[in-house]
Amino acid sequence: MRGRSVWRQFDYVSLAIMLLIAGLSIPIIAAGAAPYSPTPYYYVMRQMAWIGLGVITVFIVAAIPYEKFKKLSPLLYFGSLAMLLYVMILGRTALGGQRWIQVGPFQLQPSEFAKIAIIISFATLLDNRGSLTRWRDLIVPLIYVGIPMLLILKQPDLGTTLVFIVIAVGMLYMAGVPGWRLLLIFGGGFGLIVLWVYLHLTLHVPIPMHRYQLQRLLIFLHPGASPTVAGYNVIQSRIAVGSGGLFGSGLSLTHSTQLSYLPEAYTDFVYAVVGEELGFVGCVALLFVYLILVARAAYIAAKARDRYGMLLASGFASMIAFHVLEGAGMATGLMPVAGVPLPFLSYGGSAFLTDSAGIGLLVNVYMRRHQALTAGASTSVGAFSKENAS
């Protein structure tokens, strides 16, 4: 299946879901960003521009046979490391972190682009390494994904660091790493971090975090402990969600967002705007749409013609699932405040283009699922799925 015939297999479902959520982002951002807009609909017009660029990105990524991304993996990996190092030295500082690069009128966040770079390059690494059932097989992959994670944590950007961990866990599991080993590695690591934080709070053991960063991370457990500082955003977000009731106030001017009670209402806490304007029903409907997208990515991973395509789709599915879990959980006070945007809904060009590239990968893998494997290509999904059963 070559040339034009490939496009007949285009994945319209993934693109339609992307455009549905992106279309909803226009009125949601209009409401959430109104108090901060220098001119009427300033952020809305910029978001519409990002949507247009995102659609173009989908078609560009889908047009390149995904096996060719293997050759680009070293460039993507080391290029993302170079950009992360550049941010650390010369990046723009805002909101307590040094994460942005100024490019003309736009601010780009390299850590966002690093997500899609790590999905592509990590899939290449895992596919080339074959079996991953022994402890020593995990040394190189963990170092490989750990280096950009440390650079991002240094910014500091805990949210994106957590996204990298989830991507790594999902892809390692789908590559054949036994689940119990991943549980020991990442579950044990999480347990040690929790113990470290506990010892810091009780015995003042030093920890490589500023006090405000740690407070922001833990405040969701008891936002009332600092209602005007660390817990302010969480409290106002919960008020906004609760004020929407069952059906919300409608896509119009509302209280919490319009009177600037809720900072970052059009970025990190955009789910609170959905709750206020569309109510409980709107929130559940949005989560259902995201669930369809994750399920679609899992379906495409299962139907991929080879291991590499399966890993690409699995990496994107892991990323989107965590973004939704954290973004919605943060706005409702169920998850730590980690600054993770909701895919295609939050304002922000870097995140939108990154997620669009992920949709492009899904479309790419889906379109070529019936193509014959080239010489030297990895085996089909069924050949290695048995490893996970062990």
Secondary structure as the mmCIF struct_conf table of DSSP 4:
data_model
#
loop_
_struct_conf.conf_type_id
_struct_conf.id
_struct_conf.beg_label_comp_id
_struct_conf.beg_label_asym_id
_struct_conf.beg_label_seq_id
_struct_conf.end_label_comp_id
_struct_conf.end_label_asym_id
_struct_conf.end_label_seq_id
TURN_TY1_P TURN_TY1_P1 GLY A 3 GLY A 3
HELX_RH_AL_P HELX_RH_AL_P1 ARG A 4 TRP A 7
TURN_TY1_P TURN_TY1_P2 ARG A 8 GLN A 9
HELX_RH_AL_P HELX_RH_AL_P2 TYR A 12 ALA A 33
HELX_RH_3T_P HELX_RH_3T_P1 ALA A 34 TYR A 36
BEND BEND1 PRO A 38 THR A 39
TURN_TY1_P TURN_TY1_P3 PRO A 40 TYR A 41
HELX_RH_AL_P HELX_RH_AL_P3 TYR A 42 ALA A 63
BEND BEND2 ILE A 64 ILE A 64
HELX_RH_3T_P HELX_RH_3T_P2 TYR A 66 LYS A 68
HELX_RH_AL_P HELX_RH_AL_P4 PHE A 69 LEU A 90
HELX_LH_PP_P HELX_LH_PP_P1 GLY A 91 GLY A 91
STRN STRN1 ARG A 92 ALA A 94
TURN_TY1_P TURN_TY1_P4 LEU A 95 GLY A 96
STRN STRN2 GLY A 97 VAL A 103
TURN_TY1_P TURN_TY1_P5 GLY A 104 PRO A 105
STRN STRN3 PHE A 106 LEU A 108
HELX_RH_AL_P HELX_RH_AL_P5 PRO A 110 ARG A 129
BEND BEND3 ARG A 134 ARG A 134
HELX_RH_3T_P HELX_RH_3T_P3 TRP A 135 LEU A 138
HELX_RH_AL_P HELX_RH_AL_P6 ILE A 139 LEU A 153
TURN_TY1_P TURN_TY1_P6 LYS A 154 PRO A 156
HELX_RH_AL_P HELX_RH_AL_P7 LEU A 158 MET A 174
TURN_TY1_P TURN_TY1_P7 ALA A 175 GLY A 176
HELX_RH_AL_P HELX_RH_AL_P8 GLY A 179 LEU A 182
HELX_RH_PI_P HELX_RH_PI_P1 LEU A 183 GLY A 187
HELX_RH_AL_P HELX_RH_AL_P9 GLY A 188 LEU A 203
BEND BEND4 PRO A 208 MET A 209
HELX_RH_AL_P HELX_RH_AL_P10 ARG A 211 LEU A 218
HELX_RH_3T_P HELX_RH_3T_P4 ILE A 219 LEU A 221
HELX_RH_3T_P HELX_RH_3T_P5 PRO A 223 ALA A 225
BEND BEND5 SER A 226 SER A 226
TURN_TY1_P TURN_TY1_P8 PRO A 227 GLY A 231
HELX_RH_AL_P HELX_RH_AL_P11 TYR A 232 SER A 243
TURN_TY1_P TURN_TY1_P9 GLY A 244 PHE A 247
BEND BEND6 SER A 249 SER A 249
BEND BEND7 LEU A 251 SER A 252
BEND BEND8 HIS A 255 HIS A 255
TURN_TY1_P TURN_TY1_P10 SER A 256 SER A 260
BEND BEND9 LEU A 262 LEU A 262
TURN_TY1_P TURN_TY1_P11 PRO A 263 PHE A 269
HELX_RH_AL_P HELX_RH_AL_P12 VAL A 270 LYS A 303
BEND BEND10 ARG A 305 ASP A 306
HELX_RH_AL_P HELX_RH_AL_P13 ARG A 307 ALA A 331
TURN_TY1_P TURN_TY1_P12 THR A 332 GLY A 333
BEND BEND11 LEU A 334 MET A 335
HELX_LH_PP_P HELX_LH_PP_P2 PRO A 341 LEU A 342
TURN_TY1_P TURN_TY1_P13 PRO A 343 LEU A 345
BEND BEND12 SER A 346 TYR A 347
HELX_RH_AL_P HELX_RH_AL_P14 GLY A 349 MET A 367
TURN_TY1_P TURN_TY1_P14 ARG A 368 HIS A 370
BEND BEND13 GLN A 371 GLN A 371
HELX_LH_PP_P HELX_LH_PP_P3 ALA A 372 THR A 374
TURN_TY1_P TURN_TY1_P15 ALA A 375 GLY A 376
HELX_LH_PP_P HELX_LH_PP_P4 ALA A 377 SER A 380
HELX_RH_AL_P HELX_RH_AL_P15 VAL A 381 ALA A 389
#
